[in-house]
Amino acid sequence: MLLDLGDGLRIRPWRRDDLDALLRHANNPKIAGNLRDQFPHPYTRRDGIDYLNYVRAMDVPMSLAVEYEIEAIGGIGFKLGVDIARLSVEMGYWLAEPYWGRGLTTRAVIAAADWAFGNYGVVRIFAIAFSHNVASMRVLEKAGFEREGLLRRSAIKNGLVLDQVMYSKVR
Ligand SMILES: CC(C)(COP(=O)(O)OP(=O)(O)OC[C@H]1O[C@@H](n2cnc3c(N)ncnc32)[C@H](O)[C@@H]1OP(=O)(O)O)[C@@H](O)C(=O)NCCC(=O)NCCS
C-alpha cells in the first residue's frame, strides 16, 4: 500500500531500511511520554530492529510509516477490536519532534483513517489521548473525530494516574 498525500508526505508500510530514521526520531521522551508503555524510552537499536521485524511480518499491515520527503518521520498504527468490537479499530500515531506544528499529522490521520475504513472494513475508528495532550486532541478534532467522553483515571503513565479522552469517527 502507498498513500501519496502530496508535497512529499506519504504513508506506507515500514521497511528494514527505516531503522536509522526510526532510531533518530523515536528516541524522545516527549513522544514516548504520550504513548503506551509498549513504545519504550530510551528507544534502543534492539527496540527498533524488533519493531521493524514485528510489523514487517504482519499479513495485513497494521502499522504504517509516515514518510516526509526522504525518510520515515513517524508512525500510525491500528489495533482491530475483537468479538463484538470487531468492527472497531483503534488508531495511534506519533511524529518526529522537528516536524511538529506543520499540520503533517493532521493530514496523515485524515488519509490513514479514510484508508482504514475501507481496508479493515470497520465502522468505527477511535483514538484515546491523555487529557493533557492538547496537540493530539487538536489533531483529532481537525481530522473530523468527535470527542465522546472523558475516561477518568483510566491510565497510569510514568507513575501518574491520568484521565484520557476518547475520540471517534464512525461510518
Ligand atoms: C501529537 C502529535 C502527533 C501532533 O503532531 P503535529 O504534526 O504537530 O500535529 P499538527 O501540526 O497536525 O496539529 C497540531 C495542532 O495542535 C496544536 N498544538 C500543539 N501544541 C499545543 C498546545 N500545547 N496547546 C494548544 N494547541 C497545541 C497546534 O497549534 C496544531 O493546531 P492548529 O493547526 O489549530 O494550530 C505530535 O506532537 C506527537 O507525536 N506527540 C507525541 C506522541 C503523541 O502524543 N501521539 C498521540 C497519542 S494520542
The ligand as an ORCA input file, in Angstrom:
! r2SCAN-3c Opt
* xyz 0 1
  C       0.517     14.852     18.786
  C       1.434     14.981     17.580
  C       1.281     13.741     16.722
  C       0.982     16.207     16.790
  O       1.696     16.261     15.572
  P       1.760     17.597     14.670
  O       2.246     17.178     13.324
  O       2.470     18.658     15.387
  O       0.190     17.980     14.553
  P      -0.437     19.103     13.626
  O       0.599     20.094     13.245
  O      -1.199     18.423     12.536
  O      -1.511     19.760     14.611
  C      -1.162     20.095     15.943
  C      -2.165     21.090     16.477
  O      -2.039     21.158     17.900
  C      -1.795     22.485     18.263
  N      -0.991     22.464     19.471
  C       0.208     21.901     19.636
  N       0.625     22.077     20.912
  C      -0.353     22.742     21.533
  C      -0.530     23.209     22.856
  N       0.385     22.991     23.806
  N      -1.674     23.869     23.159
  C      -2.611     24.076     22.215
  N      -2.511     23.636     20.941
  C      -1.384     22.985     20.624
  C      -1.129     23.094     17.071
  O      -1.199     24.506     17.112
  C      -1.958     22.480     15.953
  O      -3.245     23.054     15.869
  P      -3.604     24.232     14.824
  O      -3.353     23.688     13.451
  O      -5.039     24.530     15.093
  O      -2.686     25.388     15.128
  C       2.914     15.123     17.975
  O       3.026     16.214     18.834
  C       3.463     13.894     18.657
  O       3.980     12.995     18.016
  N       3.385     13.859     20.016
  C       3.893     12.741     20.783
  C       3.100     11.447     20.555
  C       1.613     11.657     20.734
  O       1.148     12.446     21.531
  N       0.824     10.857     19.962
  C      -0.617     10.875     20.066
  C      -1.050      9.976     21.196
  S      -2.843     10.054     21.450
*
